[in-house]
Amino acid sequence: MENEKQEYVNFAVTARKYKTLLTKKYQNRKPWVNPSAFDIQSIIPGTILEIFVKEGEVVKEGAPLLILEAMKMQNRIEMPFTARIKKINVEVGLRIPKDSLMIELEEIAE
């Protein structure tokens, strides 16, 4: 950490104030982003086995979207609410990492 300016950061614990230095690992971490309800993301890495929907299709709540195989288990991903399929970002046979955006949804006017 030569020739690097370090800056102390204030924080409080049970009404007592402290100062600390942040580690490089903490400073370079991926910031948390509040996920959108209209994004269907993978919560585990796996392989797409089957896709049941098409772009532009209106899908009802509870209907199957796709099957994601992970650790020799087939996980059926279902529609969380009634919406239109805006974009499908995966294809059958594709291996995806955790937190991959698989399907984008858009609201429908009822």
The first five atom37 places (N, CA, C, CB, O) and aatype in JSON, in Angstrom:
{
  "aatype": [12, 6, 2, 6, 11, 5, 6, 18, 19, 2, 13, 0, 19, 16, 0, 1, 11, 18, 11, 16, 10, 10, 16, 11, 11, 18, 5, 2, 1, 11, 14, 17, 19, 2, 14, 15, 0, 13, 3, 9, 5, 15, 9, 9, 14, 7, 16, 9, 10, 6, 9, 13, 19, 11, 6, 7, 6, 19, 19, 11, 6, 7, 0, 14, 10, 10, 9, 10, 6, 0, 12, 11, 12, 5, 2, 1, 9, 6, 12, 14, 13, 16, 0, 1, 9, 11, 11, 9, 2, 19, 6, 19, 7, 10, 1, 9, 14, 11, 3, 15, 10, 12, 9, 6, 10, 6, 6, 9, 0, 6],
  "atom_mask": [
    [1, 1, 1, 1, 1],
    [1, 1, 1, 1, 1],
    [1, 1, 1, 1, 1],
    [1, 1, 1, 1, 1],
    [1, 1, 1, 1, 1],
    [1, 1, 1, 1, 1],
    [1, 1, 1, 1, 1],
    [1, 1, 1, 1, 1],
    [1, 1, 1, 1, 1],
    [1, 1, 1, 1, 1],
    [1, 1, 1, 1, 1],
    [1, 1, 1, 1, 1],
    [1, 1, 1, 1, 1],
    [1, 1, 1, 1, 1],
    [1, 1, 1, 1, 1],
    [1, 1, 1, 1, 1],
    [1, 1, 1, 1, 1],
    [1, 1, 1, 1, 1],
    [1, 1, 1, 1, 1],
    [1, 1, 1, 1, 1],
    [1, 1, 1, 1, 1],
    [1, 1, 1, 1, 1],
    [1, 1, 1, 1, 1],
    [1, 1, 1, 1, 1],
    [1, 1, 1, 1, 1],
    [1, 1, 1, 1, 1],
    [1, 1, 1, 1, 1],
    [1, 1, 1, 1, 1],
    [1, 1, 1, 1, 1],
    [1, 1, 1, 1, 1],
    [1, 1, 1, 1, 1],
    [1, 1, 1, 1, 1],
    [1, 1, 1, 1, 1],
    [1, 1, 1, 1, 1],
    [1, 1, 1, 1, 1],
    [1, 1, 1, 1, 1],
    [1, 1, 1, 1, 1],
    [1, 1, 1, 1, 1],
    [1, 1, 1, 1, 1],
    [1, 1, 1, 1, 1],
    [1, 1, 1, 1, 1],
    [1, 1, 1, 1, 1],
    [1, 1, 1, 1, 1],
    [1, 1, 1, 1, 1],
    [1, 1, 1, 1, 1],
    [1, 1, 1, 0, 1],
    [1, 1, 1, 1, 1],
    [1, 1, 1, 1, 1],
    [1, 1, 1, 1, 1],
    [1, 1, 1, 1, 1],
    [1, 1, 1, 1, 1],
    [1, 1, 1, 1, 1],
    [1, 1, 1, 1, 1],
    [1, 1, 1, 1, 1],
    [1, 1, 1, 1, 1],
    [1, 1, 1, 0, 1],
    [1, 1, 1, 1, 1],
    [1, 1, 1, 1, 1],
    [1, 1, 1, 1, 1],
    [1, 1, 1, 1, 1],
    [1, 1, 1, 1, 1],
    [1, 1, 1, 0, 1],
    [1, 1, 1, 1, 1],
    [1, 1, 1, 1, 1],
    [1, 1, 1, 1, 1],
    [1, 1, 1, 1, 1],
    [1, 1, 1, 1, 1],
    [1, 1, 1, 1, 1],
    [1, 1, 1, 1, 1],
    [1, 1, 1, 1, 1],
    [1, 1, 1, 1, 1],
    [1, 1, 1, 1, 1],
    [1, 1, 1, 1, 1],
    [1, 1, 1, 1, 1],
    [1, 1, 1, 1, 1],
    [1, 1, 1, 1, 1],
    [1, 1, 1, 1, 1],
    [1, 1, 1, 1, 1],
    [1, 1, 1, 1, 1],
    [1, 1, 1, 1, 1],
    [1, 1, 1, 1, 1],
    [1, 1, 1, 1, 1],
    [1, 1, 1, 1, 1],
    [1, 1, 1, 1, 1],
    [1, 1, 1, 1, 1],
    [1, 1, 1, 1, 1],
    [1, 1, 1, 1, 1],
    [1, 1, 1, 1, 1],
    [1, 1, 1, 1, 1],
    [1, 1, 1, 1, 1],
    [1, 1, 1, 1, 1],
    [1, 1, 1, 1, 1],
    [1, 1, 1, 0, 1],
    [1, 1, 1, 1, 1],
    [1, 1, 1, 1, 1],
    [1, 1, 1, 1, 1],
    [1, 1, 1, 1, 1],
    [1, 1, 1, 1, 1],
    [1, 1, 1, 1, 1],
    [1, 1, 1, 1, 1],
    [1, 1, 1, 1, 1],
    [1, 1, 1, 1, 1],
    [1, 1, 1, 1, 1],
    [1, 1, 1, 1, 1],
    [1, 1, 1, 1, 1],
    [1, 1, 1, 1, 1],
    [1, 1, 1, 1, 1],
    [1, 1, 1, 1, 1],
    [1, 1, 1, 1, 1],
    [1, 1, 1, 1, 1]
  ],
  "atom_positions": [
    [[0.83, -1.18, 0.0], [0.0, 0.0, 0.0], [0.88, 1.26, 0.0], [-0.94, -0.01, 1.21], [0.53, 2.28, 0.59]],
    [[1.99, 1.15, -0.66], [2.89, 2.28, -0.73], [2.32, 3.37, -1.63], [4.27, 1.85, -1.23], [1.64, 3.08, -2.61]],
    [[2.59, 4.59, -1.3], [2.17, 5.76, -2.07], [0.66, 5.82, -2.3], [2.87, 5.77, -3.39], [0.21, 6.53, -3.2]],
    [[-0.1, 5.12, -1.52], [-1.55, 5.16, -1.63], [-2.11, 5.93, -0.45], [-2.15, 3.74, -1.69], [-1.73, 5.69, 0.7]],
    [[-3.01, 6.84, -0.73], [-3.61, 7.6, 0.36], [-4.75, 6.79, 0.96], [-4.12, 8.98, -0.14], [-5.69, 6.42, 0.26]],
    [[-4.66, 6.52, 2.23], [-5.72, 5.8, 2.91], [-6.62, 6.8, 3.62], [-5.14, 4.77, 3.91], [-6.16, 7.82, 4.14]],
    [[-7.88, 6.49, 3.63], [-8.85, 7.4, 4.22], [-9.66, 6.66, 5.28], [-9.78, 8.0, 3.14], [-10.17, 5.56, 5.03]],
    [[-9.77, 7.25, 6.45], [-10.56, 6.64, 7.51], [-12.04, 6.89, 7.25], [-10.15, 7.2, 8.89], [-12.43, 7.96, 6.76]],
    [[-12.86, 5.9, 7.57], [-14.3, 5.97, 7.38], [-14.97, 5.89, 8.74], [-14.8, 4.84, 6.43], [-14.59, 5.06, 9.57]],
    [[-15.97, 6.75, 8.98], [-16.69, 6.74, 10.24], [-17.78, 5.68, 10.24], [-17.29, 8.12, 10.52], [-18.42, 5.46, 9.21]],
    [[-17.98, 5.04, 11.36], [-19.11, 4.14, 11.54], [-19.49, 4.12, 13.0], [-18.79, 2.7, 11.03], [-18.66, 4.44, 13.86]],
    [[-20.73, 3.74, 13.3], [-21.21, 3.74, 14.68], [-21.74, 2.36, 15.04], [-22.31, 4.81, 14.88], [-22.39, 1.69, 14.23]],
    [[-21.45, 1.94, 16.27], [-21.96, 0.69, 16.81], [-22.55, 1.01, 18.17], [-20.83, -0.42, 16.9], [-21.85, 1.5, 19.05]],
    [[-23.82, 0.73, 18.35], [-24.56, 1.02, 19.58], [-24.2, 2.4, 20.16], [-24.29, -0.06, 20.63], [-23.78, 2.52, 21.31]],
    [[-24.37, 3.39, 19.33], [-24.2, 4.81, 19.71], [-22.75, 5.2, 20.0], [-25.04, 5.11, 20.92], [-22.52, 6.32, 20.46]],
    [[-21.78, 4.33, 19.75], [-20.37, 4.72, 19.87], [-19.79, 4.86, 18.48], [-19.56, 3.67, 20.71], [-20.06, 4.03, 17.61]],
    [[-19.0, 5.88, 18.26], [-18.44, 6.15, 16.95], [-17.0, 5.66, 16.88], [-18.5, 7.64, 16.62], [-16.23, 5.79, 17.83]],
    [[-16.65, 5.08, 15.73], [-15.31, 4.55, 15.5], [-14.83, 5.0, 14.13], [-15.29, 3.0, 15.61], [-15.63, 5.48, 13.32]],
    [[-13.54, 4.85, 13.87], [-12.96, 5.09, 12.55], [-12.2, 3.84, 12.17], [-12.03, 6.35, 12.54], [-11.6, 3.19, 13.02]],
    [[-12.23, 3.51, 10.88], [-11.52, 2.34, 10.4], [-11.04, 2.57, 8.98], [-12.42, 1.08, 10.48], [-11.51, 3.48, 8.3]],
    [[-10.11, 1.74, 8.54], [-9.66, 1.74, 7.15], [-10.39, 0.6, 6.43], [-8.09, 1.59, 7.04], [-10.58, -0.48, 7.0]],
    [[-10.77, 0.84, 5.2], [-11.44, -0.19, 4.41], [-10.39, -1.02, 3.67], [-12.45, 0.43, 3.43], [-9.42, -0.47, 3.16]],
    [[-10.59, -2.33, 3.61], [-9.66, -3.2, 2.9], [-9.9, -3.08, 1.39], [-9.82, -4.67, 3.36], [-10.96, -2.63, 0.96]],
    [[-8.9, -3.48, 0.6], [-9.03, -3.47, -0.86], [-10.17, -4.4, -1.29], [-7.71, -3.89, -1.53], [-10.93, -4.08, -2.2]],
    [[-10.27, -5.56, -0.63], [-11.32, -6.52, -0.96], [-12.69, -5.88, -0.79], [-11.2, -7.79, -0.09], [-13.57, -6.05, -1.63]],
    [[-12.88, -5.14, 0.31], [-14.16, -4.48, 0.56], [-14.41, -3.38, -0.47], [-14.18, -3.89, 1.99], [-15.52, -3.25, -0.98]],
    [[-13.38, -2.59, -0.79], [-13.55, -1.5, -1.74], [-13.85, -2.01, -3.15], [-12.29, -0.64, -1.76], [-14.55, -1.34, -3.91]],
    [[-13.33, -3.19, -3.51], [-13.52, -3.74, -4.85], [-14.7, -4.69, -4.97], [-12.27, -4.44, -5.29], [-14.9, -5.3, -6.02]],
    [[-15.48, -4.83, -3.91], [-16.61, -5.76, -3.93], [-17.66, -5.32, -4.94], [-17.23, -5.87, -2.53], [-17.76, -4.14, -5.3]],
    [[-18.43, -6.3, -5.38], [-19.54, -6.01, -6.29], [-20.66, -5.39, -5.47], [-20.02, -7.31, -7.04], [-21.13, -6.01, -4.52]],
    [[-21.09, -4.19, -5.81], [-22.15, -3.55, -5.01], [-23.48, -4.29, -5.15], [-22.33, -2.08, -5.43], [-23.79, -4.81, -6.22]],
    [[-24.25, -4.33, -4.08], [-25.55, -4.98, -4.1], [-26.53, -4.1, -4.85], [-26.05, -5.27, -2.67], [-26.57, -2.88, -4.65]],
    [[-27.33, -4.71, -5.7], [-28.35, -4.0, -6.46], [-29.69, -4.67, -6.16], [-28.03, -4.01, -8.0], [-29.81, -5.89, -6.23]],
    [[-30.68, -3.87, -5.85], [-32.01, -4.4, -5.58], [-32.56, -5.01, -6.86], [-32.97, -3.29, -5.03], [-32.75, -4.29, -7.84]],
    [[-32.82, -6.32, -6.89], [-33.28, -6.95, -8.13], [-34.67, -6.49, -8.54], [-33.27, -8.46, -7.98], [-35.52, -6.22, -7.69]],
    [[-34.88, -6.4, -9.83], [-36.18, -6.01, -10.36], [-37.11, -7.21, -10.36], [-36.04, -5.43, -11.79], [-36.68, -8.34, -10.61]],
    [[-38.37, -6.99, -10.07], [-39.37, -8.06, -10.11], [-39.58, -8.55, -11.54], [-40.7, -7.58, -9.51], [-40.13, -9.63, -11.74]],
    [[-39.17, -7.77, -12.53], [-39.36, -8.11, -13.93], [-38.16, -8.84, -14.53], [-39.64, -6.86, -14.72], [-38.13, -9.06, -15.74]],
    [[-37.18, -9.21, -13.71], [-36.02, -9.97, -14.17], [-36.03, -11.34, -13.52], [-34.7, -9.22, -13.84], [-36.09, -11.45, -12.29]],
    [[-35.98, -12.4, -14.32], [-35.88, -13.76, -13.81], [-34.41, -14.15, -13.87], [-36.8, -14.77, -14.64], [-33.86, -14.34, -14.96]],
    [[-33.77, -14.27, -12.7], [-32.35, -14.58, -12.63], [-32.14, -15.98, -12.06], [-31.6, -13.54, -11.79], [-32.97, -16.5, -11.32]],
    [[-31.0, -16.56, -12.43], [-30.67, -17.88, -11.88], [-30.11, -17.67, -10.48], [-29.64, -18.64, -12.79], [-29.26, -16.8, -10.26]],
    [[-30.57, -18.47, -9.54], [-30.04, -18.36, -8.17], [-28.91, -19.35, -7.94], [-31.16, -18.59, -7.14], [-28.23, -19.29, -6.92]],
    [[-28.73, -20.28, -8.91], [-27.63, -21.24, -8.86], [-27.09, -21.42, -10.28], [-28.1, -22.6, -8.25], [-27.82, -21.19, -11.25]],
    [[-25.83, -21.83, -10.42], [-25.32, -22.11, -11.76], [-25.92, -23.4, -12.29], [-23.78, -22.19, -11.76], [-26.26, -24.29, -11.51]],
    [[-26.06, -23.51, -13.6], [-26.62, -24.73, -14.16], [-26.71, -24.68, -15.67], [0.0, 0.0, 0.0], [-26.14, -23.79, -16.31]],
    [[-27.44, -25.64, -16.23], [-27.62, -25.77, -17.68], [-29.1, -25.68, -18.02], [-27.01, -27.1, -18.2], [-29.93, -26.3, -17.35]],
    [[-29.43, -24.92, -19.05], [-30.81, -24.79, -19.5], [-31.18, -26.06, -20.28], [-31.01, -23.49, -20.38], [-30.55, -26.36, -21.29]],
    [[-32.19, -26.79, -19.81], [-32.61, -28.02, -20.48], [-33.78, -27.8, -21.43], [-32.99, -29.07, -19.45], [-33.85, -28.41, -22.5]],
    [[-34.69, -26.92, -21.03], [-35.9, -26.72, -21.83], [-36.46, -25.33, -21.56], [-36.96, -27.82, -21.51], [-36.42, -24.83, -20.44]],
    [[-36.99, -24.71, -22.62], [-37.64, -23.4, -22.49], [-39.07, -23.57, -22.99], [-36.87, -22.27, -23.3], [-39.29, -24.07, -24.1]],
    [[-40.05, -23.16, -22.18], [-41.46, -23.38, -22.49], [-42.16, -22.16, -23.09], [-42.19, -23.79, -21.26], [-43.3, -22.27, -23.54]],
    [[-41.51, -21.0, -23.11], [-42.16, -19.76, -23.54], [-41.43, -19.13, -24.72], [-42.24, -18.77, -22.38], [-40.31, -19.52, -25.05]],
    [[-42.08, -18.15, -25.35], [-41.49, -17.4, -26.46], [-41.59, -15.91, -26.16], [-42.21, -17.75, -27.81], [-42.45, -15.48, -25.39]],
    [[-40.71, -15.14, -26.77], [-40.74, -13.68, -26.59], [-42.07, -13.13, -27.11], [-39.55, -13.01, -27.32], [-42.57, -13.56, -28.15]],
    [[-42.63, -12.17, -26.38], [-43.89, -11.54, -26.76], [-45.12, -12.25, -26.22], [0.0, 0.0, 0.0], [-46.23, -11.71, -26.27]],
    [[-44.94, -13.44, -25.7], [-46.05, -14.23, -25.18], [-46.48, -13.74, -23.8], [-45.67, -15.72, -25.11], [-45.63, -13.39, -22.98]],
    [[-47.78, -13.7, -23.54], [-48.3, -13.37, -22.21], [-48.43, -14.69, -21.44], [-49.68, -12.6, -22.29], [-49.09, -15.62, -21.89]],
    [[-47.78, -14.74, -20.27], [-47.74, -15.97, -19.49], [-48.39, -15.72, -18.13], [-46.26, -16.48, -19.31], [-48.13, -14.71, -17.48]],
    [[-49.24, -16.64, -17.73], [-49.97, -16.5, -16.46], [-49.1, -16.94, -15.28], [-51.26, -17.32, -16.48], [-48.2, -17.75, -15.43]],
    [[-49.39, -16.39, -14.12], [-48.69, -16.72, -12.88], [-48.7, -18.22, -12.64], [-49.33, -15.98, -11.7], [-49.74, -18.87, -12.75]],
    [[-47.55, -18.78, -12.29], [-47.43, -20.2, -11.98], [-47.11, -21.09, -13.16], [0.0, 0.0, 0.0], [-46.78, -22.26, -12.98]],
    [[-47.2, -20.55, -14.38], [-46.88, -21.35, -15.57], [-45.37, -21.6, -15.64], [-47.39, -20.63, -16.87], [-44.6, -20.74, -15.22]],
    [[-44.94, -22.75, -16.17], [-43.51, -23.02, -16.26], [-42.83, -22.15, -17.31], [-43.27, -24.5, -16.58], [-43.37, -21.95, -18.4]],
    [[-41.65, -21.63, -16.99], [-40.86, -20.83, -17.93], [-39.77, -21.68, -18.57], [-40.25, -19.61, -17.24], [-39.63, -21.71, -19.79]],
    [[-39.0, -22.37, -17.72], [-37.89, -23.17, -18.22], [-37.46, -24.18, -17.16], [-36.71, -22.27, -18.62], [-37.91, -24.14, -16.02]],
    [[-36.59, -25.08, -17.57], [-35.99, -26.04, -16.63], [-34.49, -25.78, -16.6], [-36.31, -27.53, -17.04], [-33.83, -25.76, -17.63]],
    [[-33.97, -25.58, -15.39], [-32.56, -25.33, -15.15], [-32.0, -26.53, -14.38], [-32.33, -23.98, -14.37], [-32.42, -26.78, -13.25]],
    [[-31.07, -27.25, -14.99], [-30.47, -28.4, -14.32], [-29.24, -27.94, -13.56], [-30.09, -29.52, -15.34], [-28.35, -27.29, -14.11]],
    [[-29.2, -28.28, -12.28], [-28.07, -27.92, -11.42], [-27.84, -29.06, -10.44], [-28.32, -26.57, -10.66], [-28.77, -29.53, -9.8]],
    [[-26.61, -29.5, -10.32], [-26.23, -30.58, -9.4], [-27.11, -31.81, -9.61], [-26.33, -30.09, -7.95], [-27.58, -32.42, -8.64]],
    [[-27.34, -32.19, -10.88], [-28.13, -33.36, -11.28], [-29.6, -33.27, -10.87], [-27.53, -34.6, -10.68], [-30.31, -34.27, -10.86]],
    [[-30.06, -32.07, -10.55], [-31.47, -31.85, -10.23], [-32.07, -30.91, -11.26], [-31.64, -31.28, -8.78], [-31.44, -29.94, -11.67]],
    [[-33.28, -31.2, -11.68], [-33.97, -30.35, -12.63], [-34.87, -29.39, -11.86], [-34.78, -31.19, -13.65], [-35.82, -29.8, -11.19]],
    [[-34.56, -28.09, -11.98], [-35.31, -27.05, -11.28], [-36.27, -26.39, -12.27], [-34.35, -25.99, -10.65], [-35.85, -25.82, -13.28]],
    [[-37.55, -26.46, -11.96], [-38.58, -25.86, -12.81], [-38.77, -24.42, -12.37], [-39.93, -26.66, -12.74], [-39.18, -24.16, -11.24]],
    [[-38.47, -23.49, -13.26], [-38.63, -22.07, -12.96], [-40.01, -21.65, -13.44], [-37.5, -21.2, -13.65], [-40.34, -21.82, -14.61]],
    [[-40.81, -21.1, -12.52], [-42.18, -20.73, -12.84], [-42.37, -19.22, -12.87], [-43.14, -21.34, -11.83], [-41.58, -18.46, -12.29]],
    [[-43.41, -18.8, -13.53], [-43.74, -17.39, -13.67], [-44.21, -16.84, -12.31], [-44.85, -17.18, -14.75], [-45.12, -17.4, -11.7]],
    [[-43.58, -15.76, -11.83], [-43.96, -15.23, -10.51], [-45.29, -14.47, -10.52], [-42.87, -14.32, -10.02], [-45.96, -14.4, -9.49]],
    [[-45.67, -13.91, -11.66], [-46.93, -13.16, -11.8], [-47.26, -13.09, -13.29], [-46.82, -11.71, -11.17], [-46.39, -13.37, -14.12]],
    [[-48.46, -12.73, -13.63], [-48.86, -12.65, -15.04], [-48.18, -11.45, -15.7], [-50.4, -12.55, -15.19], [-48.28, -10.32, -15.22]],
    [[-47.47, -11.71, -16.81], [-46.74, -10.66, -17.52], [-46.4, -11.16, -18.92], [-45.45, -10.24, -16.75], [-46.64, -12.31, -19.27]],
    [[-45.83, -10.25, -19.72], [-45.39, -10.59, -21.09], [-43.89, -10.87, -21.06], [-45.73, -9.42, -22.1], [-43.13, -10.22, -20.34]],
    [[-43.48, -11.85, -21.86], [-42.06, -12.16, -22.0], [-41.44, -11.11, -22.91], [-41.84, -13.63, -22.57], [-41.74, -11.06, -24.1]],
    [[-40.59, -10.28, -22.36], [-39.96, -9.21, -23.13], [-38.76, -9.75, -23.91], [-39.51, -8.05, -22.2], [-38.62, -9.5, -25.11]],
    [[-37.89, -10.52, -23.21], [-36.68, -11.02, -23.86], [-36.22, -12.29, -23.16], [-35.56, -9.96, -23.85], [-36.26, -12.38, -21.93]],
    [[-35.79, -13.26, -23.94], [-35.21, -14.49, -23.4], [-33.71, -14.44, -23.68], [-35.87, -15.78, -24.03], [-33.29, -14.38, -24.84]],
    [[-32.91, -14.46, -22.62], [-31.46, -14.29, -22.74], [-30.69, -15.61, -22.7], [-30.97, -13.4, -21.64], [-29.46, -15.6, -22.68]],
    [[-31.39, -16.74, -22.7], [-30.73, -18.05, -22.64], [-31.26, -18.93, -23.76], [-30.94, -18.73, -21.25], [-32.27, -18.61, -24.4]],
    [[-30.59, -20.04, -24.0], [-31.04, -21.02, -24.99], [-30.78, -22.41, -24.44], [-30.32, -20.81, -26.36], [-29.98, -22.59, -23.53]],
    [[-31.45, -23.39, -25.0], [-31.3, -24.78, -24.54], [-29.85, -25.22, -24.71], [-32.26, -25.73, -25.33], [-29.23, -25.0, -25.75]],
    [[-29.32, -25.85, -23.66], [-27.94, -26.34, -23.66], [-26.92, -25.36, -23.11], [0.0, 0.0, 0.0], [-25.76, -25.72, -22.92]],
    [[-27.33, -24.13, -22.86], [-26.41, -23.11, -22.37], [-26.12, -23.3, -20.89], [-26.98, -21.7, -22.62], [-27.05, -23.46, -20.09]],
    [[-24.83, -23.27, -20.52], [-24.44, -23.33, -19.11], [-24.35, -21.88, -18.61], [-23.05, -24.09, -18.91], [-23.68, -21.05, -19.23]],
    [[-25.02, -21.59, -17.51], [-25.06, -20.22, -17.0], [-24.53, -20.16, -15.57], [-26.49, -19.66, -17.07], [-24.71, -21.12, -14.81]],
    [[-23.89, -19.06, -15.19], [-23.44, -18.9, -13.81], [-24.58, -18.39, -12.92], [-22.25, -17.94, -13.75], [-25.66, -18.04, -13.41]],
    [[-24.33, -18.36, -11.64], [-25.28, -17.81, -10.68], [-25.55, -16.34, -11.01], [-24.75, -17.95, -9.22], [-24.66, -15.64, -11.5]],
    [[-26.74, -15.89, -10.75], [-27.18, -14.5, -10.97], [-27.25, -14.08, -12.44], [-26.24, -13.57, -10.25], [-27.22, -12.89, -12.74]],
    [[-27.35, -15.04, -13.36], [-27.51, -14.71, -14.78], [-28.94, -14.27, -15.03], [-27.15, -15.93, -15.68], [-29.89, -14.84, -14.48]],
    [[-29.1, -13.25, -15.85], [-30.43, -12.78, -16.24], [-30.95, -13.72, -17.33], [-30.4, -11.28, -16.73], [-30.47, -13.68, -18.47]],
    [[-31.92, -14.55, -16.99], [-32.43, -15.54, -17.94], [-33.56, -14.98, -18.79], [-32.91, -16.78, -17.2], [-33.54, -15.11, -20.01]],
    [[-34.55, -14.37, -18.15], [-35.72, -13.87, -18.87], [-36.09, -12.49, -18.33], [-36.92, -14.85, -18.73], [-36.07, -12.25, -17.12]],
    [[-36.42, -11.58, -19.24], [-36.9, -10.24, -18.87], [-38.4, -10.2, -19.14], [-36.14, -9.11, -19.67], [-38.87, -10.67, -20.18]],
    [[-39.14, -9.64, -18.2], [-40.6, -9.53, -18.31], [-41.0, -8.07, -18.48], [-41.3, -10.15, -17.07], [-40.23, -7.16, -18.17]],
    [[-42.22, -7.88, -18.96], [-42.78, -6.52, -19.0], [-44.24, -6.57, -18.56], [-42.65, -5.9, -20.43], [-44.95, -7.56, -18.78]],
    [[-44.64, -5.5, -17.96], [-46.01, -5.4, -17.44], [-47.0, -5.37, -18.59], [-46.16, -4.14, -16.56], [-46.72, -4.87, -19.68]],
    [[-48.17, -5.92, -18.33], [-49.22, -5.89, -19.34], [-50.37, -5.03, -18.83], [-49.72, -7.33, -19.7], [-50.67, -5.02, -17.63]],
    [[-51.01, -4.31, -19.74], [-52.17, -3.5, -19.37], [-53.39, -4.41, -19.33], [-52.39, -2.3, -20.37], [-53.68, -5.1, -20.31]],
    [[-54.09, -4.41, -18.23], [-55.25, -5.3, -18.11], [-56.53, -4.54, -18.33], [-55.29, -5.96, -16.74], [-57.61, -5.13, -18.27]]
  ]
}
